[in-house]
Amino acid sequence: MGLALLKDKELNGMNRKDFEDALMHIADMARIAEQKLTLKVDKRINDSYKEKKHEIDEVSVNIRSLLK
């Protein structure tokens, strides 16, 4: 029981609860950063797709007009 109390009170000079809270905060920050990066990458891919789709549509229209 003495060891369990020691582990609850201190972890290398820091309160265990404070350490856990700090670790959770870091994990939350990493998760949020990952989400932001994912959204930016998804937007860039979507924008690139729309741009290329528009170019393909323009070429298709030009080809159809030449074939008439």
C-alpha positions as CSV (number, residue, x, y, z in Angstrom):
1,M,0.0,0.0,0.0
2,G,2.9,2.4,0.7
3,L,4.1,2.0,-2.9
4,A,0.7,2.7,-4.3
5,L,0.4,5.9,-2.2
6,L,3.9,7.0,-3.3
7,K,2.9,6.5,-7.0
8,D,-0.3,8.5,-6.6
9,K,1.5,11.4,-4.9
10,E,4.7,11.9,-6.9
11,L,6.2,10.9,-10.2
12,N,9.7,12.3,-10.4
13,G,8.7,15.4,-8.4
14,M,5.4,15.9,-10.2
15,N,1.9,15.1,-9.0
16,R,0.6,12.1,-10.9
17,K,-2.8,13.8,-11.7
18,D,-1.0,16.9,-13.0
19,F,1.2,14.7,-15.2
20,E,-1.8,12.8,-16.6
21,D,-3.6,16.1,-17.3
22,A,-0.5,17.5,-19.1
23,L,-0.2,14.3,-21.1
24,M,-3.9,14.4,-22.1
25,H,-3.4,18.0,-23.1
26,I,-0.5,17.1,-25.3
27,A,-2.5,14.3,-26.9
28,D,-5.4,16.7,-27.5
29,M,-3.1,19.2,-29.2
30,A,-1.7,16.4,-31.4
31,R,-5.2,15.3,-32.4
32,I,-6.3,18.8,-33.2
33,A,-3.1,19.4,-35.3
34,E,-3.7,16.1,-37.2
35,Q,-7.3,17.1,-37.9
36,K,-6.3,20.5,-39.2
37,L,-3.7,19.0,-41.4
38,T,-6.2,16.4,-42.7
39,L,-8.7,19.1,-43.5
40,K,-6.0,21.2,-45.4
41,V,-4.9,18.2,-47.4
42,D,-8.5,17.2,-48.2
43,K,-9.2,20.7,-49.4
44,R,-6.1,20.9,-51.5
45,I,-7.0,17.5,-53.1
46,N,-10.5,18.6,-53.7
47,D,-9.5,21.9,-55.2
48,S,-7.0,20.2,-57.5
49,Y,-9.6,17.7,-58.6
50,K,-12.1,20.4,-59.4
51,E,-9.4,22.4,-61.4
52,K,-8.5,19.3,-63.4
53,K,-12.1,18.4,-64.0
54,H,-12.8,21.8,-65.3
55,E,-9.8,21.6,-67.7
56,I,-11.0,18.2,-68.9
57,D,-14.5,19.6,-69.5
58,E,-13.1,22.5,-71.5
59,V,-11.1,20.2,-73.7
60,S,-14.1,18.0,-74.2
61,V,-16.2,20.9,-75.3
62,N,-13.5,22.1,-77.7
63,I,-13.1,18.6,-79.2
64,R,-16.9,18.4,-79.7
65,S,-17.0,21.8,-81.3
66,L,-14.2,20.8,-83.7
67,L,-16.0,17.5,-84.7
68,K,-19.1,19.4,-85.7
